C-alpha cells in the first residue's frame, strides 16, 4: 500500500509498534491522504518464521486459522505412520 493506515489507539489491541498486522480500512474520507482502520489480526514481529508465513498467507487471502470444528475433526484423525 502506498499510504499508511491510521489506527486509533482504541483499535490497536495488543499490537506493538513495529509488529506486522492485518488491518481493515474502516473510513477514508474524500480529500484525506490516509485512511482510518483497525487491526483485525496480529501477525507478530518481522523476521520470525511464523510471522512471515502468516504474512504470506494473509497477502494472498488465505485464512490464518481454521474453524474450531475443522480443528476438532483434524485432531480426531488417527496418526498413521
C-alpha distances in whole Angstrom, upper triangle without the diagonal:
4,6,7,9,13,15,19,21,23,20,19,22,23,19,20,18,16,16,14,13,12,12,12,12,15,16,14,17,18,17,15,12,11,11,14,13,15,15,17,17,18,17,19,19,17,20,22,23,22,19,18,19,18,14,15,17,14,11,14,15,19,20,20,24,27,29,32,35,33,33,37,38,36,38,41,41,44,43,45,45
4,7,10,13,16,19,22,24,21,21,24,25,21,21,19,17,18,16,16,15,14,15,14,17,16,14,17,17,16,14,10,10,11,14,15,17,18,20,20,21,20,22,21,19,22,24,25,25,22,20,23,21,18,18,20,18,15,18,19,22,24,24,28,31,33,36,38,37,37,40,41,40,42,45,45,47,46,48,49
4,7,9,13,16,19,21,18,18,21,23,19,19,17,16,17,16,15,15,13,14,12,15,14,12,14,14,13,11,7,6,8,11,12,15,16,18,19,20,20,21,21,19,22,25,26,26,22,21,24,22,18,20,22,19,17,20,20,23,25,24,28,31,33,35,38,37,37,40,42,40,42,45,45,48,47,49,50
4,6,9,13,15,17,15,14,18,19,16,16,13,13,14,13,13,13,11,12,11,13,13,12,14,16,15,12,9,6,7,9,10,12,13,16,17,17,17,18,18,17,21,23,25,24,20,20,22,21,17,19,21,18,16,20,20,23,23,23,26,29,31,33,36,35,35,39,40,39,40,44,44,47,46,48,49
4,6,10,13,14,12,12,15,17,14,15,13,14,14,13,11,11,8,9,7,10,10,9,12,15,15,11,9,6,5,6,6,9,10,13,14,15,16,18,18,18,22,23,25,24,20,20,22,20,17,19,20,17,16,19,19,22,22,21,24,27,28,31,34,33,33,36,38,37,38,42,42,45,44,47,48
4,6,9,12,10,10,14,16,14,14,13,14,15,14,13,13,10,11,9,10,10,10,12,15,15,11,10,6,6,5,6,8,10,14,15,16,18,19,19,20,23,25,27,25,22,23,25,22,20,22,23,20,19,23,22,24,24,23,26,29,30,32,35,35,34,38,40,39,40,43,44,47,46,49,50
4,6,8,6,6,10,13,11,12,11,13,13,13,11,11,9,10,9,10,11,12,14,18,18,15,14,10,9,6,5,6,7,11,13,13,16,17,18,19,23,23,25,24,20,22,24,21,19,22,22,19,19,22,21,23,22,21,23,27,27,29,32,32,32,35,37,36,37,40,42,44,44,47,48
4,6,5,7,10,13,12,13,13,16,16,16,14,15,12,12,12,11,12,13,15,19,19,16,16,12,11,8,8,7,10,13,15,15,18,19,20,22,26,26,28,26,23,25,27,24,22,25,25,22,23,26,25,26,25,24,26,29,29,31,34,34,34,36,39,38,39,42,44,46,46,49,50
4,5,5,8,10,10,11,12,15,15,16,15,16,13,15,15,14,15,17,19,22,23,19,19,16,15,11,11,9,10,14,15,15,18,18,19,21,25,25,28,26,23,25,27,24,23,26,26,23,24,27,26,27,26,24,26,29,29,30,34,34,33,36,38,38,38,41,43,46,45,48,50
4,6,7,10,11,13,14,17,17,18,15,16,14,14,15,13,15,18,19,23,24,21,21,18,16,12,11,9,10,13,15,15,18,19,21,23,27,26,28,26,23,26,27,24,23,27,26,23,25,28,26,27,25,23,24,27,27,28,31,32,31,34,36,36,36,39,41,44,44,47,49
4,6,9,9,12,13,16,15,15,12,12,10,11,11,11,13,16,18,22,23,20,19,16,14,10,8,5,6,9,11,12,15,17,19,21,24,24,26,23,20,23,24,21,20,23,23,19,21,24,22,23,21,20,21,24,24,25,29,29,29,31,34,33,34,37,39,41,41,45,46
4,6,6,8,10,12,11,12,10,11,10,12,13,13,16,18,20,24,24,21,20,16,15,12,9,7,6,9,10,9,13,13,15,17,21,21,23,21,18,20,22,19,18,21,21,18,20,23,22,23,21,19,20,23,24,25,29,29,28,31,33,33,33,36,38,40,40,43,44
4,6,9,11,14,12,13,11,12,12,13,16,16,18,21,23,27,28,25,24,20,18,15,12,9,7,9,9,9,12,13,15,18,21,20,22,20,17,20,22,19,18,22,21,19,21,24,22,22,20,18,19,22,22,23,26,27,26,28,31,30,30,34,35,38,38,41,42
4,7,10,12,10,12,11,13,13,16,18,19,21,24,27,30,31,27,26,22,21,18,15,12,9,11,10,8,11,10,13,16,19,18,20,17,15,19,20,17,17,21,21,19,21,24,23,23,20,18,18,22,22,23,26,27,25,27,30,29,29,33,34,36,36,39,40
4,7,9,7,8,8,11,11,14,16,18,20,22,25,28,28,25,23,20,19,16,14,11,8,10,9,6,9,8,10,13,16,15,18,16,13,16,18,15,15,19,19,17,19,22,21,21,19,17,18,22,23,24,28,27,26,29,31,30,30,34,35,37,36,39,40
4,6,6,9,10,13,14,17,19,20,22,23,26,29,29,25,23,20,20,18,16,13,11,14,12,9,11,9,9,12,15,15,18,17,14,17,19,17,16,20,21,19,20,24,23,24,22,20,21,25,27,27,31,31,29,32,34,33,33,36,38,40,38,41,42
4,6,9,10,14,14,17,18,20,22,22,25,27,27,23,21,18,18,17,15,14,12,15,14,11,12,11,10,11,15,15,19,18,15,17,20,18,17,20,22,19,20,24,24,25,24,21,24,27,29,30,34,33,31,35,37,35,35,39,40,42,41,44,44
4,7,9,13,14,17,19,21,23,23,26,28,28,24,21,18,19,18,17,15,13,16,14,11,11,9,7,8,11,13,16,16,12,14,17,16,14,17,19,17,18,22,22,23,23,20,23,26,29,30,33,32,31,34,36,34,35,38,39,41,39,42,42
4,6,10,12,16,18,20,22,23,26,29,29,25,23,19,19,18,16,14,11,13,11,8,7,5,5,6,10,10,13,13,9,11,14,13,11,15,16,15,15,19,19,20,19,16,19,23,25,26,30,29,27,30,32,30,31,35,35,37,36,38,39
4,7,10,13,16,18,21,21,25,27,27,24,22,18,18,17,15,13,10,11,9,7,5,5,6,6,10,10,12,11,7,9,12,10,8,11,13,11,12,15,16,16,16,14,17,20,23,24,28,26,25,29,30,28,29,33,33,35,34,37,37
4,6,10,13,15,18,19,23,25,26,23,21,17,16,15,12,10,7,8,6,5,5,7,9,10,13,13,15,13,9,11,13,10,8,12,12,9,11,14,14,15,14,12,15,18,20,22,25,24,23,27,29,27,28,32,32,35,34,37,37
4,7,10,13,16,17,21,23,24,21,20,16,14,13,10,9,6,6,5,6,7,10,13,13,16,16,17,14,11,12,13,10,8,11,11,7,9,12,11,12,12,10,13,17,19,21,24,23,22,26,28,26,28,31,32,34,34,36,37
4,7,9,12,13,17,20,21,18,17,13,11,10,6,5,4,5,7,9,11,13,15,16,19,19,20,18,15,16,17,14,12,15,14,10,11,14,13,15,14,14,16,19,20,23,26,25,25,28,30,29,30,34,34,37,37,40,41
4,6,9,11,15,17,19,17,16,13,10,9,5,5,6,7,9,12,14,17,19,19,23,23,24,21,18,19,20,16,15,17,16,12,13,15,13,15,15,15,17,20,21,23,26,26,26,29,31,30,32,35,35,39,38,41,43
4,6,7,11,14,16,13,13,10,6,6,4,7,9,10,13,15,17,20,22,22,25,26,27,24,21,22,23,20,18,19,19,15,15,17,16,18,18,19,21,23,24,27,29,29,30,33,34,34,35,38,39,42,42,45,46
4,7,10,13,16,14,14,11,8,6,5,7,10,11,15,17,20,22,24,25,28,28,29,27,24,25,26,22,21,23,22,18,19,21,18,21,20,21,23,25,25,27,30,30,31,33,35,35,37,39,40,44,44,47,48
4,6,10,12,10,12,9,6,5,7,10,13,15,18,20,22,25,26,27,30,31,32,30,27,28,29,25,23,25,25,21,21,23,21,24,24,24,26,28,29,31,34,34,34,37,39,39,40,43,44,47,47,50,52
4,6,9,7,8,7,4,6,9,12,15,17,20,22,24,26,27,27,30,32,33,31,28,28,29,26,24,26,26,22,21,23,22,25,25,26,28,31,31,34,36,36,37,40,41,41,43,45,46,50,49,52,53
4,6,6,9,9,7,9,12,15,19,21,24,25,27,29,31,30,34,35,36,35,31,32,33,30,28,29,29,26,25,27,26,29,29,30,32,34,35,37,40,40,40,43,45,44,46,49,50,53,53,56,57
4,6,9,10,10,12,15,19,22,24,27,28,30,32,33,32,36,37,38,37,34,33,35,32,29,31,31,27,26,28,27,31,31,32,35,37,37,40,42,42,43,46,47,47,49,51,52,56,55,58,59
4,7,9,10,13,16,20,23,25,28,29,31,32,33,32,35,37,39,38,34,34,36,33,30,32,32,29,27,29,29,32,33,34,36,39,40,42,45,44,45,48,50,49,51,54,54,58,57,60,61
4,6,7,10,13,17,20,23,25,26,28,29,29,29,32,34,36,35,31,31,33,31,28,29,30,26,25,28,27,30,31,31,34,37,37,40,43,42,43,46,47,47,48,51,52,55,55,57,58
4,7,10,13,17,19,22,24,24,26,27,27,26,29,31,33,32,29,28,30,28,25,27,28,24,23,25,25,29,30,30,33,35,37,39,42,41,42,45,46,45,47,50,51,54,53,55,56
4,7,10,13,15,18,20,21,22,23,24,23,27,28,30,29,25,25,27,25,22,24,25,22,20,23,23,26,27,26,29,32,33,36,39,38,38,41,43,42,44,47,48,50,50,52,53
4,6,10,13,15,18,19,21,22,23,23,27,28,29,28,24,25,26,24,21,23,23,20,19,21,21,24,24,24,27,29,30,33,36,35,35,39,40,40,41,44,45,48,48,50,51
4,7,10,13,16,17,19,21,22,23,26,27,29,27,24,25,26,23,21,23,23,20,20,22,21,24,23,23,25,28,29,31,34,34,34,37,39,38,40,43,44,47,46,49,50
4,7,9,12,14,16,18,20,21,24,25,26,24,21,22,23,20,18,21,20,17,17,20,18,21,20,20,22,24,25,27,30,30,30,33,35,35,36,39,40,43,43,46,47
4,6,9,11,14,16,18,19,23,23,24,22,19,21,22,18,17,20,19,16,17,20,18,19,18,17,19,22,22,24,27,27,27,30,32,32,33,36,37,40,40,43,44
4,6,7,10,12,15,16,20,19,21,18,15,17,18,15,14,17,16,13,15,18,16,17,16,14,16,19,20,22,25,25,24,27,30,29,30,33,34,37,37,40,41
4,7,10,13,16,17,20,19,20,17,15,17,17,13,13,16,15,11,14,16,14,14,12,11,13,16,16,18,22,21,21,24,26,26,27,30,31,34,34,37,38
4,6,9,13,14,17,16,17,13,11,14,14,10,10,13,12,10,12,15,13,13,11,9,11,14,15,17,20,20,19,22,24,23,24,28,29,31,31,34,35
4,6,9,11,14,13,14,12,9,12,13,10,10,14,13,11,14,16,15,15,13,10,12,16,18,19,23,22,20,24,26,25,25,28,30,32,31,34,35
4,7,9,11,10,11,8,5,8,9,7,7,10,11,9,12,14,14,14,12,9,12,16,18,19,23,21,20,23,25,23,24,28,28,30,29,32,33
4,7,9,7,10,8,5,8,11,9,9,13,14,13,15,18,18,17,16,13,15,19,21,22,25,24,22,25,28,26,26,29,30,32,30,33,34
4,6,6,9,9,6,9,12,11,10,14,16,15,16,19,20,20,19,16,18,22,25,26,29,28,25,29,31,28,29,32,33,34,33,35,35
4,6,8,9,6,7,10,11,9,12,15,14,14,18,19,19,19,16,19,23,26,27,31,29,27,30,32,30,30,34,34,35,33,36,35
4,6,9,7,6,10,11,11,12,15,16,16,19,20,20,20,18,20,24,27,28,31,29,27,31,32,29,30,33,33,34,32,34,33
4,6,5,6,9,10,10,13,14,15,16,19,20,19,19,16,18,21,24,25,28,26,24,27,29,26,26,30,30,31,29,31,30
4,5,5,6,9,10,11,13,14,15,17,19,17,17,14,16,19,23,24,26,24,22,25,26,23,24,27,27,28,26,28,27
4,5,5,6,8,10,11,12,14,16,16,15,14,11,13,16,19,20,23,21,19,22,23,21,21,25,24,26,24,26,26
4,6,5,6,9,10,10,12,14,15,14,14,11,13,17,20,21,24,22,21,24,26,23,24,27,27,29,27,30,30
4,5,5,6,9,10,10,13,14,14,14,12,15,18,22,23,26,24,22,26,27,24,25,29,28,30,28,30,30
4,5,5,6,9,10,11,13,11,12,10,12,15,19,21,23,21,19,23,24,21,22,26,25,27,25,27,27
4,5,5,6,8,10,10,9,9,6,10,13,16,18,21,19,18,21,22,20,21,25,25,27,25,28,28
4,5,5,6,9,10,10,11,9,13,16,19,21,24,22,21,25,26,24,25,28,28,30,29,31,32
4,5,5,6,9,9,11,10,14,16,20,22,24,22,21,25,26,23,25,28,28,30,28,30,30
4,5,5,6,5,7,7,10,13,16,19,21,18,18,22,22,20,22,25,25,27,26,28,29
4,5,5,6,7,7,11,13,16,19,21,19,19,23,24,22,24,27,27,30,29,31,32
4,6,8,10,11,14,17,20,23,25,23,23,27,27,25,27,30,30,33,32,34,34
4,6,9,11,14,16,19,22,24,21,22,26,26,24,26,29,28,31,30,32,33
4,7,9,12,13,16,19,21,19,20,23,23,22,25,27,27,30,30,32,33
4,6,9,10,13,17,18,15,16,20,20,18,21,24,23,26,26,28,29
4,5,7,10,13,15,13,13,17,17,16,19,21,21,25,24,27,28
4,7,10,13,15,13,13,16,18,16,18,21,21,24,24,26,28
4,7,9,11,10,9,13,14,13,14,18,18,21,21,24,26
4,6,8,6,6,10,11,10,12,15,16,19,19,22,25
4,5,5,7,9,10,11,13,15,16,20,21,24,26
4,5,5,6,9,10,10,12,15,18,19,23,25
4,5,5,6,9,10,11,13,16,18,21,25
4,5,5,6,9,10,11,15,16,19,22
4,6,5,6,9,10,14,15,18,20
4,5,5,6,9,12,14,17,20
4,5,5,7,10,13,15,19
4,5,5,9,10,13,16
4,6,8,9,13,15
4,6,9,12,15
4,6,9,12
4,6,10
4,7
4
